[in-house]
């Protein structure tokens, strides 16, 4: 039976209104209206990440640009951010950019704060697409009015199923305030910090009792989040006592939750986000982004804001012949073992392999050891699963604890290839020789002092802008002080072990945290425990919880 028009589901029936879908196979592009959520990058949906990865063009609200840009491919066009003129950030300007790119056949992602369905500008842009037959889709996001209270520890409904009303203070009229004022519903008001007291006054005038609890949250779902708990009648005084300074341009967004049953009274028990042990702490990690990836993720899980500042740069060895001979020996069967003591060592060998056209298959028949989890992970990414990783301490000493002695019956070859840094200690070499192995100790890379960080970072280090610094070796202490100066005395100093702590003290630093084991992850956990104890002590003393950097002495203004 031959197909007919009526049987084709992609063909509109006679008399049907045309839709955007009629150009699905046409020359026009495709637009994804994407909700980026309230601010926490972790709230992006899987569907949103997929759409961003396929985008040719990204048109994002300034508030969410950094959140979504990380998930786009290299070379994606960002026309809104490329235009210096502030008028380009208007809805009409964004709409023009979206339409122009879509007409040129591009896949466009239009990212907005919160959810596209609650964004009036996005709704208009969808209509523009529909009118021109441009295919579009909508990827919902976490609405700001819902996500922010969740992060503030303020559930909007109780077991009795409280009614919830949402109001945008910018567009609310007298009838709207009257309706919510006469009800016992929980009211969520999208306002600015400058208009909170006005909104409270509107609700009291509309019939709400002045002693009705409310919470006000700014910078919700980010590590800059701050929440105040008060009542409709006391919020003005609460702001005054807390010395809240609204933004000069009156544009600091705030989410206000009002209601007897909104759980505002239980916020001290439900504030899971702001009560994280290192909430809002700026923590300096003297490592590159690549080296610090998992450590920074761990710090973020404690509520911290990590800043990676490399203090060491890696360069090839001055004489590459030794490394070249060792790699050739690896292929020709010279070694029984190869031991990697750092991620940089893995990288150095991998680069030499690529230079010779080799891959992970060259490790066939050779036992591979890794000093710790991060080095093992780097090997696995290369396609090599290590045979030996320390079961205890992740260090050269820990590796020696598990390393088998040389046995001429079971080990046909007695030699170990040890690619490492030019400044590495002799612990591992001496230990392997004691176990009966011959060691080819090869300089795979050199470590040199990195270039100084930007002036702003150097100023933060010296003035106490960082709440804590994690020192992972003695060299990171020496190099950070050398390239950026000594951290301020309010900054919490955390060291990975006694040797590093001793170096820090020699440089005039007070060591506050010492890792129980020589592991960067144990070090981060120890810092979190320190932060939790510090927080608990402040609460017990009835004092406000402050970050170390907030206790810096303020400079007195010069008299005029």
N, C-alpha and C positions, 0 to 999 in steps of 0.2 A: 504494500500500500504506500503510495507516494505521500510525502508530508504536505500538509496544507497550512495556510496562514493561521487558521483557527487552532491548529494543533501545536503551534510553536509558542511555548510559554514566554519567550522573550519578546514576542510581537504584541503590542497593545491591541485590544479588541476594538472593533469599530465604535467610534464615538467616545472612546475613553480619553480622559484628559491627559495631555502629554506630561511626562515626568522626567526627572533628571536621568533616569535609567535608560532612556532611549538612546543616549550617546555612549553606552558602556564600551562599545568597540570603536568609538570615534577617535578623532585626533586630540580632543581636549584632555587635559590632565585629570588629576584626582586630588581631592582635598580631604584630609583627616582633621576634624575638629577634636582636639585632644584636651582632656582635663588633666592638669598637672598636679592637682591637689593643693593643699594649703601651704606647702613649703618644705616638708620633709621629703627628700628625694626617695626614701624608701617606700613612700606611698604611691609611687607610679605603678600602674597595673602592668601585668605581663603583656597585655595587648598594646598598651601605650609604648612599651619598649620595642616591641616588634615594629610598630608603625614608624617610630623614630629611626630605626635602623635602615628603613627602606626609603627615607625621605630624600628628595633632591633639594628641596627648599624648606627652611624652617623659619616660620614667622611666629615669634614668641613674645608674649607680654614681658616687659623688662623684669618683673618680679619672679618669673619662673624660668628665665633664660638659662641660668646656670644649672638648674635642676634637670632640664631636658637636653641641653647641649651635649652632656657627657655620653648620651646614648645614640648620638648621630654618627654617621660614618665620616671619615676624613674628607674634606672638600665640600661638605654640604654648604649650600648658599644660605646666608643669614642676612637678607637685605634690610630688615628692620634695625638690626644692631649695627649695620654698616653705615647707616645714615646718622650723621652727627646732630642734625637739626631735631630738636625735641618734638616738633610738631609731627614727626614721622610716627610717634608712638600713639597718635590718636586712632580711634576706631576706624575712621575713614581712611587714614593712611595705611593701616594694616590691611584693610579690605582691598585697597587698590593693589597692594603688593601680592596678596593671595590670588586675586583674579588675573593679574597680569601673568603670574607664573603658571597658573592652571591653563590659561589660554595657549600657553607655549608648550603644553603637553607635559608639564612637570608634575611629579608627585609632591604635594605640599602638605606639611603638617602645620596646622594653626593651633599653637598651644596657649591655653589661658589658665589663669589662676582658678583653683577649685574645680568646678564642673561646668562644661559648656552649656548645659541645659539651664543653668542659673545665670548665665552671662548674656545680657541683652545685646551686646555688640556681636557676640558669636551668632546669636539667633538671626540678626540682620544679615550677616555674612553668609549664612546658610541659604537664606532666601535669594541672595545675589547669585549664588551658585546654581540654585534650582532654576532661576529665571533664564540662565544661559545654557542649561542642560549639562552642567559640569557635575560629574559624579562626586558625591561626598559621603563620608561616613562620620559617625560620632563615637568617640571612645570616652565613656564617662570617667570622671575623676572623683576623688573624695571631696565633697562639698566643704568649703571652709566653715560654714555655720554648723556642720556636724563634726568634722574632724578636730577642730580646735577645742571644743568642750571635752571631747574624748581624751585629748592629750593633757587637758587641764585637770582631769580627774573629776569631771562634773557630768554624770549620766543625765540624760534629758528626760528619761521616763523612769517611774518607779514600778513596783509590783502591781499597783492598782491601775496602771496604764494611763498615766497623766497625759492630757492633751498637750501638744507642743505647737506653738505658733512662731513663725519666722517673720521678722520685720527688717526691712532695709531703712535705716534712719533717714537716708537721703531722699527717699521717695514716699515715706509714710505721711498720710494726711490725718486730720483730726478724727475722722470716722474710724480709721485703723486703730489709733490709740484708744479710742473709746471702747472699741470691741474687745481688745485685749485687757483693758483696764477693768472691765466688768466681769471678766472670766477668772478662773483659778488656774489657767493653763500656764505651763512653763513657757516663757517668752525668750527667744534668742534674737538679739538685736545686733545687726551688722552696722557698726558705727565707726567713728574715729575716736582716738583717745580724747580729743578736744570736745567731742559732742556727747560723751558719756553722761555727764551731769545733766545736760539738757534732756537726754532720753529718760533719765531717772525722774526728772521733774514732770515730764509728760505722763509717765505711768502713774505717779502719785496724783496728779491732777485728774487723771482718768478714773481713779478709784482704788488703785493698789495701795496697801498699807505701807507707811514709811519704813516699818520694820521688816519688810519682805527681803529675804536674803538675795544677794546677787554676787556674781563673780565677773571680773573684767580681765580679759587676756589679750596681750599684745604679742606679736611675733610668734603666734601659735604654731606648734609642731616643729619649731626650730630650736636650736640650743640657745637662742636669745629670748626664748619664751619667758614671760613673766605674768603672774596672775595675782590679782588683789581680791580679797573677800571682804564684803561689807554688806550694807543694806541700802535700800533706795534712799533712806534719809541720811545715811552717814558716808556715802561714797565721796562726797566733796571733801569732808574732813579727812577721810582716809588718804585721798590723793595729796592733801596738803601736808599731812604728817609724814608721808612717804617721799615727799619732795619730788613728786612726779612732774617731769618737765615735758609737756607736749611738743611735738615737732613744730618748728617755726612756720612751716607751710600748712599746718593743720591737716596733714595727710597720713598720720600714723593709724593704720587700721586696727580696730579692736572688736572683739566678740564679747558681748554682754549676755549673761544667762541669768534670768530673773525668775524666781518661783519658790514657793514654800516647799515643793517636793522635788526640787532639781538637784538635791544632794549637795548643795553648796556648803551646808553645815558640816558635812563629812569629808570635805576636800582634803583635810589634813591626813585622812586615812587612805584616800583614793588618788592622791596626786602622784601617780607612779612615775611620770616623766620627769617632773622637776625635782623629784627626790632621788634621782640617780646619784651615785656617789661623787661623780666628777661633773655634775651638770653645769654646762657653760664654761668649764675650765679651758683656757687656751693652753695646750700642751705642746711644747717644742720637742720634736723628734729629730735628732741629728742624724738623719739618714736620707737617702734618696727616696722618691716616691715608690720606685720599684721594690727596694729593699724593705720599706716600711709598710707595704700594703696591708698585710694581715695584722700587724701591730696597730696601725691606724684604725682598722675596722674594729679591733678589740676596744680601743680607747673610745670610739664613737658609741659602742654598746654601753659604756659607762656614762655617756652623756657629754663626753669631752669633745673639744674641737681641735684635732691634731693639725700641726703645721710642720711639714717635713722640710728640714733645712740640711742639705748635704754638707758635711764637714770634710769628707774625704773624696777625692776624685781618683778614678782608676785609669791607669795608663799601661800600655804594653811594656814588657821588659826591654831594657836597653839593648840586650843581646838576645835575639830570638832563637839563635841556633840551638841552645840547650832544650828549649821547648819543642822545637821541630824534631830533634833527635828522639825525644821521649815519646812523642805522638807516633812517630814511625815505629818505634819499639813496641808500642801498644798494639799496633796492627800486626807486627811480625812475631808476636808471642813472647816478648821479653819479660812480661810481668804476670804475676799471679793475681795481684790486687792493684786497684787504683783507689786512692782515698781522697775524697773531696771535703775540705774543711770550711767552705764558704760558697755562697751563691756565685760570687765573682769568679771562683775557681772553675765552677761548672761553665760559666759563660766564656771564660778564656779558652777552655778545651773545646767547647762547642764551636767557637769562632775559628779555631785552628782546623777542626774537622771540616767545616764548610769551605775553608780555604783549599783543602786537599780534595774536596768532592766526596768526603766521607759522611756517614750518618750513624745513628745509634747501633746499627748492625756490627760496627767495628768493635763493640764491647763484647761480642759473642765469645764465651769461654773465659772471660775475665771477671773476677769477683769485684764488686763495687761497694764501697763504704761511704756513708754520708754522716757528717758530724751532728746533724740535727734535722728537725722536721722541715725547716725552710729549704735547706740544701737538698733534702730528699725530694721535696716537691718540685724544685727546679730540675732535678734529674728526670723525674717522671714526665715533666713537660717536654723534655728532650727525647723521651721514649725509652728511658733506662730505669728499671726498678732496682733500687739498691738492695744488696744482699745483707748489709749490716747497717743498722742505725742504733745508736746507744739506747739501751733499755732504761737507763737512769739519767744521770746528768748529761745534758747536751753540750759537750765540750770535748776537747782533745783527751782530757783525763777520762771522761765517760766513755769515749770511743775505745780507749786502751783497756778499760775494764772488761769490755766484751770481745776484744780482738783475740783470735786464737793464736797460740804460739806456733812457730814454724815446725812442721812435722815432715821430715823427708819422705816418709812412707806415703802420706796422703797429699802432699804438696809437691808437684813436679818441678815447680819453679819457686825460688826463695826471694823474689824481688818485688818491691812495692813502688808504684809510681805515685809521688805525692806532689801534685801541682798546687802551689799556694802563693801567698803574698810575699814580697821581699822583706817585710818586717815581721813575719810570723815568728812565734816563739819556737824553741827547740823541743818542747814537751813531747810532741807526738813522735818526732824522729828518734829521740832517745828511747822512748818506750818501745817502739817497734824493733829497734836494734836489740834491746834487752830481751824481747820475745823471740829473737833468732832470725829476724828478717833483715835483708839488705834493702836499703832505701835510696831511691833516686829522688832527692829533694830538689825540686825544680821551681825556679821563679816563673810563675805563670803570668803574673801581673804586678805592677808597682802601685803603691798607694801614695798619693801626694795630697797636700792640703788643698781643699777646694777654694774656689773664689769666694770672696765675701758675699753674704746675702744682701738683698736690697737695703737701702738706708732705713726704710720704715721698719724692717725686721730687726735691724741692729739697734734701733732706738727702743723697740719693744723689749728686747733682751736686756738692755742696760737700765731702762726705766721701770721695769717690773710689769710690763704689759703681758708677759706670759705668767700663767699661774704655776706651771711646773715645767721642768726639763728632765727628760729621760736620757741618762748617760749610759751607753751600752758598752763602752770600753774606755780605757785610759786615753787612747788617742782622740776619742770624740771630745773629751774634756779639754785636752790641750789645743786641739784644732778649733773648737768653738770659741774658746777664749781668744785664740790667736786671730781669727777672722772676724769676730763680731763683738768681742769684749766680754767681761764677766757679768753673769746674770745678777740682777738686783737681789738684795737680801730678803725681799718678801717672797721671792720665787722658791717654790718647793723643789729641792734637788733630790732626784731619785737615781740610785746607782745600781748597776747589775751585779756587783760583787765587791769584796773588800779591796782588791787592787784598784778598781775604778774609784771607789770611795776615797782611798788614800790620795790618789792623784787630785781629786776634787778638793780635798782639804788642803793639799799643798798649794792649790791656786786660790785659797782664801774662801772657799765655799763651805757652807754648813750643810751637811748631808742629813736629810730628813727621812728618807726611805731607802732601805737596803733590801734587794731581792733575796728571798730565802734560797734561791737556786740561780745559777748563771743562765737564765733563760729570759728572753725579752718578754715573753708572755707572762711569766711569773713576776717580772718587774712591773708590768702594767697592772696586774692583779694586786700587787702590793701597794701601788699608788692608789688604786681604787679603795682598798681597805683603809688607807690613811685618810682619804677624803671622806669615807663613811664615818669614821671615828670623829673626825673634825666636825662634821655636820651634826652628829648626835650630841657632841659636847655643847655646841652652840644652842641647840634646841633645849637641852636640859637646863642650860643657864638662862633660858628665856631671851636669848639674843637673836637678832636676824642672822640667817645663814648667808655668809658672804664668801666670795672667792678670795684667794690670797691676794690677787691683784687689786681687789677693791679696798684693801687695807693699806694701800700706799699712802704715805703722808701727803696731803695736798699742799701745793705751793701757795704761799701767801702772796697776794697781789701787792705790788710795790705801791707805796703811798704816793699820791700825786699832790 
